[in-house]
Amino acid sequence: MSDSPAPLADPHLLFDTADGRRDLVILGSTGSIGTQAIDLVLRNPDRFRVTALSAAGGRTALLAEQAHLLRVKTVAVADPGAAPALREALRERYGAGEPLPEILAGPDAAATLAASECHTVLNGITGSIGLAPTLAALKAGRTLALANKESLIVGGPLVKALAAPGQIIPVDSEHAALFQALAAGKRADVRKLVVTASGGPFRGRTREELADVTREQALTHPTWAMGPVITINSATLVNKGLEVIEAHLLYDIPFDRIEVVVHPQSYVHSMVEFTDGSTLAQATPPDMGGPIAIGLGWPERVPDAAPAFDWSKASTWEFFPLDTEAFPSVGLARHVGTLGSTAPAVFNAANEECVDAFLAGQLPFNGIMDTVTAVVTEHGTPAPGTPLSLGDVLEAETWARARARELSAKATAEARA
């Protein structure tokens, strides 16, 4: 990945079907990214064709509806117990005589689809369970539209070892912005990357003022409509910390040259500052249609994929420094990213468990980062140069999840005592 002067797709990866359409596999199809991607596909039937869908298994009726609309060949659910409900939902959706798609079920189903015959795999799965499908897609030579940032963060060296130049197209709004801005210059001329953050629902609050925030308050994002986990991660700014690690891994820019700036309007999605003093910013109204279209259609652009600005109307764009005391997550993410090895996996896994505990009312808001910090500290510093394997990642995640649950339960018990 570091050999490419700019993040442009390798010509050898650009093969479409005979009718000019691009075959897609969508993982996490019933989630926020997946549903928006399917909407884009349905609006552009001359450009895209979906061959397979996967989901966790909790929304089988929606998955069956998507499969029928798109006439996919295969559908998959991670939960084997959801297969009967999916089969019944498909029978209800399909007419008499219509052949049902093949059904795959189990934890390896998404990875199987990721390696199937297609042009692009959109990995819209939430959480580090997306790592195996990411590796499978890269190993099979598919272009990977990556919305599952966790797979790159927890398995960075494994992912980078498999990825050809241009094989990964980032779907995060921030990294899609960097992707486009970096294409305007040479990598050697980049001074720094500037990743923007909305600041979340609690921008301007002190750490003390965050102590009693509620689940409902944390789930109310000021500019983006997202799933619950990523919305909480945006409230703690853990999401921004993960994006700093992701930017480092995608573009091989050192951590000390990746800056986070708070931009409440979420119009500028990120910026690249070059050595001549020029800064290129990518801007659109807050909408994931644009990044998804970049991921699925690059190097071509999809017309009307997202709304554009009305430049005849006045608007104000603000930028503020990050409050690292109230939101220590970005600094901790830089720390674990610098440590490398299994440290990012521990950070991510502990955070996922703490977010679940917060959403369940078992951990206060500030307790999320306090607990994650404690788990990361207890994990310690990996030995320099230690090679990383998938088994190492999974083992570290298992330990971090268990330890985070223990500490969360202890904090709950102490609070009730």
C-alpha positions as CSV (number, residue, x, y, z in Angstrom):
1,M,0.0,0.0,0.0
2,S,2.9,2.4,0.7
3,D,4.3,1.9,-2.8
4,S,1.4,3.8,-4.5
5,P,2.1,7.5,-4.9
6,A,-1.7,8.3,-4.5
7,P,-4.6,6.0,-3.5
8,L,-5.8,5.3,-7.0
9,A,-7.1,1.9,-8.0
10,D,-4.8,-0.5,-9.8
11,P,-5.9,-0.9,-13.5
12,H,-5.7,-4.7,-13.1
13,L,-8.5,-4.6,-10.5
14,L,-10.8,-2.7,-12.8
15,F,-12.8,-5.4,-14.5
16,D,-16.6,-5.1,-15.0
17,T,-19.1,-7.5,-16.5
18,A,-19.8,-7.8,-20.2
19,D,-22.9,-5.5,-20.0
20,G,-20.8,-2.8,-18.2
21,R,-22.3,-3.4,-14.8
22,R,-20.1,-4.0,-11.7
23,D,-20.9,-7.1,-9.7
24,L,-21.0,-6.4,-6.0
25,V,-21.2,-8.4,-2.7
26,I,-22.6,-6.4,0.2
27,L,-21.7,-7.5,3.7
28,G,-23.8,-6.1,6.5
29,S,-26.7,-5.3,4.1
30,T,-29.3,-4.6,6.8
31,G,-27.2,-2.1,8.6
32,S,-26.9,1.7,8.0
33,I,-24.1,1.4,5.3
34,G,-25.7,-1.6,3.7
35,T,-29.1,-0.2,3.3
36,Q,-27.8,3.1,1.9
37,A,-25.6,1.1,-0.6
38,I,-28.6,-0.9,-1.8
39,D,-30.5,2.4,-2.3
40,L,-27.6,3.6,-4.5
41,V,-27.6,0.4,-6.4
42,L,-31.4,0.5,-7.0
43,R,-31.1,4.0,-8.3
44,N,-28.3,3.0,-10.7
45,P,-29.2,-0.4,-12.2
46,D,-27.2,0.2,-15.3
47,R,-24.0,0.5,-13.2
48,F,-24.3,-2.1,-10.5
49,R,-25.6,-5.6,-9.9
50,V,-25.6,-7.3,-6.4
51,T,-24.8,-11.0,-6.5
52,A,-24.8,-11.7,-2.7
53,L,-25.9,-10.2,0.6
54,S,-24.9,-11.0,4.2
55,A,-26.3,-9.9,7.6
56,A,-26.0,-10.8,11.2
57,G,-29.4,-12.5,11.2
58,G,-31.6,-10.2,13.4
59,R,-33.6,-8.7,10.5
60,T,-34.5,-11.6,8.3
61,A,-37.6,-10.0,6.8
62,L,-35.5,-7.0,5.6
63,L,-32.8,-9.3,4.3
64,A,-35.4,-11.3,2.3
65,E,-36.8,-8.1,0.9
66,Q,-33.4,-6.9,-0.2
67,A,-32.6,-10.3,-1.8
68,H,-35.9,-10.2,-3.8
69,L,-35.4,-6.6,-4.9
70,L,-31.9,-7.3,-6.1
71,R,-32.4,-10.9,-7.3
72,V,-29.2,-12.0,-5.6
73,K,-27.8,-15.5,-6.0
74,T,-26.8,-16.0,-2.4
75,V,-27.8,-14.7,1.1
76,A,-26.0,-15.4,4.3
77,V,-26.5,-14.9,8.0
78,A,-23.9,-15.1,10.7
79,D,-26.3,-16.6,13.2
80,P,-27.1,-20.2,12.2
81,G,-30.3,-20.1,14.2
82,A,-31.6,-17.4,11.9
83,A,-31.5,-19.6,8.8
84,P,-35.0,-21.1,9.2
85,A,-36.6,-17.7,9.7
86,L,-34.7,-16.4,6.7
87,R,-35.9,-19.3,4.5
88,E,-39.5,-18.7,5.6
89,A,-39.1,-14.9,4.9
90,L,-37.8,-15.6,1.4
91,R,-40.7,-18.0,0.7
92,E,-43.1,-15.3,1.7
93,R,-41.4,-12.7,-0.4
94,Y,-40.8,-14.8,-3.6
95,G,-43.7,-15.7,-5.8
96,A,-44.7,-19.3,-6.8
97,G,-42.2,-20.8,-9.1
98,E,-39.5,-18.2,-8.4
99,P,-36.2,-19.9,-7.4
100,L,-35.0,-19.0,-3.9
101,P,-31.4,-17.8,-3.5
102,E,-28.8,-20.1,-1.9
103,I,-28.7,-19.6,1.9
104,L,-25.4,-19.8,3.9
105,A,-25.3,-19.6,7.7
106,G,-22.6,-19.5,10.3
107,P,-19.7,-17.3,11.4
108,D,-17.7,-18.1,8.2
109,A,-20.6,-17.2,5.8
110,A,-19.6,-13.6,5.2
111,A,-16.0,-14.6,4.5
112,T,-17.2,-17.2,2.0
113,L,-19.2,-14.5,0.2
114,A,-16.3,-12.1,0.3
115,A,-14.2,-14.5,-1.7
116,S,-17.0,-15.3,-4.2
117,E,-16.9,-14.1,-7.8
118,C,-17.5,-10.4,-8.0
119,H,-15.8,-7.1,-8.7
120,T,-16.2,-5.3,-5.4
121,V,-16.9,-6.4,-1.8
122,L,-18.5,-3.8,0.4
123,N,-17.7,-4.7,4.0
124,G,-20.3,-2.8,6.0
125,I,-20.1,-5.2,9.0
126,T,-19.9,-3.5,12.4
127,G,-17.1,-4.5,14.7
128,S,-13.9,-6.6,14.5
129,I,-15.8,-9.7,13.3
130,G,-15.4,-8.0,9.9
131,L,-11.7,-8.9,9.8
132,A,-12.1,-12.4,8.4
133,P,-14.2,-11.2,5.4
134,T,-11.7,-8.4,4.8
135,L,-8.9,-10.8,4.6
136,A,-10.9,-13.2,2.4
137,A,-11.8,-10.5,-0.1
138,L,-8.2,-9.3,-0.4
139,K,-6.8,-12.8,-0.7
140,A,-9.4,-13.5,-3.5
141,G,-8.2,-10.3,-5.4
142,R,-11.5,-8.4,-5.0
143,T,-11.6,-4.7,-4.7
144,L,-12.6,-4.0,-1.1
145,A,-14.9,-1.0,-0.3
146,L,-14.1,-0.8,3.4
147,A,-16.6,0.6,5.8
148,N,-15.5,-1.8,8.5
149,K,-12.6,0.2,9.9
150,E,-12.2,-2.2,12.8
151,S,-10.8,-4.9,10.6
152,L,-8.0,-2.7,9.4
153,I,-7.3,-1.4,12.9
154,V,-7.2,-4.8,14.7
155,G,-5.5,-6.6,11.9
156,G,-3.4,-3.9,10.3
157,P,-0.3,-5.8,9.4
158,L,-2.3,-8.8,8.2
159,V,-4.5,-6.6,6.0
160,K,-1.6,-4.6,4.6
161,A,0.4,-7.7,3.8
162,L,-2.5,-8.9,1.5
163,A,-3.6,-5.6,0.0
164,A,-2.3,-4.6,-3.5
165,P,-1.9,-0.9,-4.2
166,G,-5.4,0.5,-4.7
167,Q,-7.2,-2.6,-3.7
168,I,-8.8,-1.0,-0.7
169,I,-11.2,1.9,-1.3
170,P,-12.2,3.5,2.1
171,V,-15.9,4.2,2.7
172,D,-15.6,6.2,5.9
173,S,-16.5,9.8,5.0
174,E,-13.2,11.0,6.5
175,H,-11.0,8.5,4.6
176,A,-13.0,8.9,1.4
177,A,-12.2,12.6,1.7
178,L,-8.5,11.9,2.3
179,F,-8.5,9.4,-0.6
180,Q,-9.8,12.0,-3.0
181,A,-7.6,14.9,-1.8
182,L,-4.4,12.7,-1.9
183,A,-5.1,12.0,-5.5
184,A,-4.2,15.6,-6.3
185,G,-0.6,15.4,-5.3
186,K,2.4,13.2,-4.6
187,R,2.7,11.4,-1.3
188,A,6.1,12.9,-0.7
189,D,4.6,16.3,-0.8
190,V,2.1,15.6,2.0
191,R,2.8,17.6,5.1
192,K,-0.1,16.3,7.2
193,L,-3.6,14.8,7.2
194,V,-6.3,16.7,9.0
195,V,-9.2,14.5,10.1
196,T,-12.3,16.4,11.0
197,A,-14.7,15.5,13.9
198,S,-18.2,16.9,14.5
199,G,-17.5,16.9,18.2
200,G,-20.5,14.7,18.8
201,P,-23.5,15.6,21.0
202,F,-21.3,16.7,23.9
203,R,-18.9,19.2,22.2
204,G,-17.9,21.9,24.7
205,R,-18.7,19.9,27.8
206,T,-16.0,19.3,30.4
207,R,-15.2,15.9,31.8
208,E,-17.2,16.7,34.9
209,E,-20.2,17.7,32.8
210,L,-20.1,14.3,31.0
211,A,-20.4,12.2,34.2
212,D,-24.2,12.0,34.1
213,V,-25.1,12.0,30.4
214,T,-27.8,9.4,29.5
215,R,-28.0,6.8,26.9
216,E,-30.6,8.8,25.0
217,Q,-28.4,11.9,25.0
218,A,-25.4,10.0,23.7
219,L,-27.5,8.4,20.9
220,T,-28.6,11.8,19.6
221,H,-25.9,12.8,17.1
222,P,-26.1,16.4,15.9
223,T,-25.3,15.8,12.2
224,W,-25.2,12.0,11.3
225,A,-27.7,9.2,11.4
226,M,-25.9,6.0,12.3
227,G,-26.1,2.8,14.2
228,P,-26.0,2.8,18.0
229,V,-22.4,1.5,18.4
230,I,-20.8,4.1,16.0
231,T,-23.0,6.8,17.5
232,I,-21.7,6.1,21.0
233,N,-18.2,6.0,19.5
234,S,-18.8,9.4,18.0
235,A,-20.0,10.7,21.4
236,T,-16.8,9.5,23.1
237,L,-14.7,10.4,20.0
238,V,-13.4,6.8,20.1
239,N,-14.5,6.7,16.5
240,K,-12.1,9.6,15.7
241,G,-9.3,7.7,17.4
242,L,-10.0,4.7,15.3
243,E,-10.0,6.9,12.2
244,V,-6.5,8.2,13.1
245,I,-5.2,4.7,13.3
246,E,-7.0,3.8,10.0
247,A,-5.5,6.9,8.3
248,H,-2.0,5.9,9.4
249,L,-2.4,2.4,8.1
250,L,-4.1,3.3,4.8
251,Y,-1.7,6.1,3.8
252,D,1.5,5.4,5.7
253,I,1.6,8.8,7.3
254,P,3.2,9.0,10.8
255,F,0.9,9.6,13.7
256,D,2.5,13.0,14.5
257,R,1.4,14.2,11.1
258,I,-2.2,13.3,11.5
259,E,-4.3,16.0,13.2
260,V,-7.8,16.0,14.5
261,V,-9.9,19.2,14.4
262,V,-13.5,19.7,15.5
263,H,-15.8,20.9,12.7
264,P,-19.4,21.0,14.1
265,Q,-21.1,21.4,10.7
266,S,-19.6,18.2,9.3
267,Y,-19.3,19.8,5.8
268,V,-15.5,19.3,5.4
269,H,-14.9,15.6,5.8
270,S,-11.1,15.8,6.0
271,M,-8.2,17.7,4.5
272,V,-4.7,17.2,3.2
273,E,-2.0,19.8,3.8
274,F,0.9,19.8,1.3
275,T,4.4,21.1,1.8
276,D,3.8,24.2,-0.3
277,G,1.2,25.4,2.2
278,S,-1.8,24.4,0.1
279,T,-4.6,22.5,1.9
280,L,-7.2,20.5,-0.1
281,A,-10.5,19.9,1.6
282,Q,-13.3,17.6,0.4
283,A,-16.7,18.9,1.3
284,T,-20.3,17.8,0.9
285,P,-23.4,18.1,3.2
286,P,-23.3,15.3,5.8
287,D,-24.5,12.3,3.8
288,M,-22.9,8.8,3.4
289,G,-24.1,8.5,-0.2
290,G,-21.0,10.1,-1.6
291,P,-18.4,7.9,0.3
292,I,-20.4,4.8,-0.6
293,A,-20.5,5.8,-4.3
294,I,-16.7,6.3,-4.2
295,G,-16.3,2.9,-2.7
296,L,-18.5,1.1,-5.2
297,G,-17.8,3.1,-8.4
298,W,-14.2,4.3,-8.3
299,P,-12.5,5.5,-10.5
300,E,-15.9,6.7,-12.0
301,R,-18.2,9.0,-10.1
302,V,-21.9,8.2,-9.7
303,P,-24.1,11.2,-10.6
304,D,-26.3,12.5,-7.8
305,A,-25.0,10.0,-5.3
306,A,-25.3,12.6,-2.6
307,P,-26.7,16.2,-2.2
308,A,-24.6,19.1,-3.2
309,F,-24.3,22.6,-1.6
310,D,-26.5,25.4,-2.6
311,W,-23.7,28.1,-2.9
312,S,-26.3,30.8,-3.3
313,K,-27.1,30.5,0.5
314,A,-24.9,31.9,3.2
315,S,-23.3,29.4,5.6
316,T,-20.8,29.4,8.4
317,W,-18.1,26.8,8.7
318,E,-16.3,26.5,12.1
319,F,-13.2,24.7,13.3
320,F,-12.0,24.2,16.9
321,P,-9.1,22.4,18.6
322,L,-9.9,19.0,20.2
323,D,-10.5,19.0,24.0
324,T,-8.1,16.1,24.9
325,E,-9.0,16.3,28.6
326,A,-12.7,15.8,28.1
327,F,-12.2,13.3,25.3
328,P,-9.0,11.3,25.9
329,S,-9.9,8.6,23.4
330,V,-7.9,10.1,20.4
331,G,-4.7,10.3,22.5
332,L,-5.2,6.7,23.7
333,A,-5.8,5.6,20.1
334,R,-2.5,7.2,19.0
335,H,-0.8,5.4,21.8
336,V,-2.1,1.9,20.9
337,G,-1.5,2.6,17.2
338,T,2.1,3.4,17.9
339,L,2.5,0.3,20.0
340,G,1.0,-1.8,17.2
341,S,0.8,-5.6,17.4
342,T,-2.3,-6.6,19.4
343,A,-2.6,-3.3,21.3
344,P,-5.2,-1.8,18.8
345,A,-7.2,-5.0,18.9
346,V,-7.3,-4.8,22.7
347,F,-8.4,-1.1,22.5
348,N,-11.2,-1.8,20.1
349,A,-12.5,-5.0,21.8
350,A,-12.5,-3.4,25.2
351,N,-14.4,-0.4,23.8
352,E,-17.0,-2.6,22.1
353,E,-17.7,-4.3,25.4
354,C,-17.8,-1.0,27.3
355,V,-20.2,0.5,24.8
356,D,-22.5,-2.5,25.3
357,A,-22.3,-2.0,29.0
358,F,-23.1,1.7,28.7
359,L,-26.1,1.0,26.4
360,A,-27.4,-1.5,29.0
361,G,-27.1,1.0,31.8
362,Q,-24.3,-0.9,33.5
363,L,-21.5,1.7,33.0
364,P,-21.5,5.5,33.2
365,F,-20.4,7.5,30.1
366,N,-17.0,8.4,31.4
367,G,-16.6,4.8,32.6
368,I,-16.3,3.8,28.9
369,M,-12.9,5.4,28.4
370,D,-11.8,4.8,32.0
371,T,-12.3,1.1,31.6
372,V,-10.8,0.9,28.1
373,T,-7.7,2.8,29.4
374,A,-7.4,0.3,32.3
375,V,-7.6,-2.7,30.0
376,V,-5.0,-1.2,27.6
377,T,-2.7,-0.4,30.5
378,E,-3.0,-3.9,31.9
379,H,-2.3,-5.5,28.5
380,G,1.1,-3.8,28.5
381,T,3.5,-3.1,25.7
382,P,4.0,-5.7,23.0
383,A,7.5,-6.8,22.3
384,P,9.0,-4.7,19.4
385,G,9.0,-6.5,16.1
386,T,6.7,-9.3,17.3
387,P,5.0,-10.8,14.2
388,L,1.2,-10.7,14.3
389,S,-1.1,-13.6,13.4
390,L,-4.9,-13.9,13.2
391,G,-4.8,-16.2,16.2
392,D,-2.9,-13.5,18.2
393,V,-5.6,-10.9,17.3
394,L,-8.4,-13.3,18.4
395,E,-6.7,-14.3,21.6
396,A,-6.0,-10.6,22.5
397,E,-9.6,-9.7,21.7
398,T,-11.0,-12.5,23.9
399,W,-8.9,-11.5,26.8
400,A,-9.7,-7.8,26.4
401,R,-13.5,-8.5,26.2
402,A,-13.4,-10.6,29.3
403,R,-11.4,-8.1,31.2
404,A,-13.5,-5.2,30.2
405,R,-16.7,-7.1,31.3
406,E,-15.0,-7.9,34.7
407,L,-14.1,-4.2,35.2
408,S,-17.5,-3.0,34.1
409,A,-19.2,-5.4,36.5
410,K,-16.9,-4.3,39.3
411,A,-17.7,-0.6,38.6
412,T,-21.4,-1.4,38.6
413,A,-21.2,-3.2,41.9
414,E,-19.2,-0.4,43.6
415,A,-21.7,2.2,42.3
416,R,-24.6,0.3,43.9
417,A,-22.9,-0.5,47.1
